[in-house]
Amino acid sequence: MTPPPYLYHALLRPSILQILRAAGYHGARTSVLDSVTDMAARYLDALCHLTATFAANNNEESETGELTPTIVDVRMALQQIGALLPEKSELEQLYNGVEDTRGVDAFVAWAAGPVNKEIKRIALDSSDEATDYLNALKLKHSKNDDDSRYTGSLLGKCIEHGNVEVEGGKYHSISVWEEKMKEAARRPTPQPQPQENEPEGINGDREDSRPPSSGLSSIGDQSIADPMDLE
């Protein structure tokens, strides 16, 4: 079952609160917080869609049919969305023969600078063991580092159900059927070969494209006003 959108909104809200707190804000209205969270979600959604598009255009599928984005795909998505500014136009960079990396340098400086370090400090709650906000929250509520209580939920590992067996079908599992469907899609469609020694039609093909004539259309030199013998 697909989780409802408000669940993702609730999971993203703590990150927005931590960023606002690191920026110096200590209070906000609920409507303002929801609006900022919604804008951040739309921004991340657009960034992920662009990254997936560039990954599909730049990379080849693996044997399992999956695409793995690279750092180049992420950078192109950041450039497309306007996160790596300022930057000269591509034509101007080609004319000068020098790549404009001011936007990339500014992004790297922000990621390694004091602003991002303050966001990380607030998110991890000054914990040295946790690597992100979610791990810090787990360590805060579970001192024995046991993640079994989160198994099968969004906060834990997925439950491994194994292969799904299909009874009474041609293929014994869904994975085998999926592989056969992929092979059929990759297989080129055979083109029908023309048969030899067949008379050609009027238009050069092997069928007469002219529809069969009826009795009414075969009156020859007779006038349509003349009486016709239909016997």
Residue pairs with C-beta under 8 A, 6 or more apart in sequence:
3 154
7 154
8 41
9 34
9 37
9 38
9 41
11 154
12 37
12 40
12 41
13 33
13 34
13 37
14 133
15 40
15 123
15 133
16 33
16 36
16 37
16 40
17 33
18 119
18 122
18 123
18 133
19 119
20 28
20 33
20 36
21 122
22 115
22 118
22 119
22 121
22 122
23 115
28 36
43 81
46 81
47 77
47 78
47 81
47 83
50 76
50 77
50 80
50 81
51 69
51 73
51 74
51 77
52 67
52 69
53 77
54 69
54 72
54 73
54 76
54 77
55 67
55 68
55 69
55 70
55 73
56 67
58 70
58 72
58 73
59 67
59 68
59 69
59 70
59 73
61 67
62 68
65 182
75 84
75 104
78 84
78 107
79 87
79 103
83 103
83 107
84 103
84 104
84 106
84 107
85 103
86 100
86 102
86 103
87 100
87 102
87 103
88 96
88 100
92 100
93 99
93 100
110 116
123 132
123 133
123 136
124 130
124 132
124 133
124 136
125 136
125 140
127 136
127 139
127 140
129 135
129 139
130 136
130 138
130 139
134 155
138 147
138 150
138 155
139 145
142 149
147 156
147 157
148 156
149 156
150 156
150 157
151 157
151 159
152 158
152 159
163 173
163 174
163 175
164 173
164 174
165 172
165 173
166 172
166 173
166 174
166 177
169 177
170 177
171 177
171 180
194 206
195 206
198 206
199 206
200 206
201 207
201 208
201 209
202 208
202 209
202 210
203 209
215 230
219 228
222 228
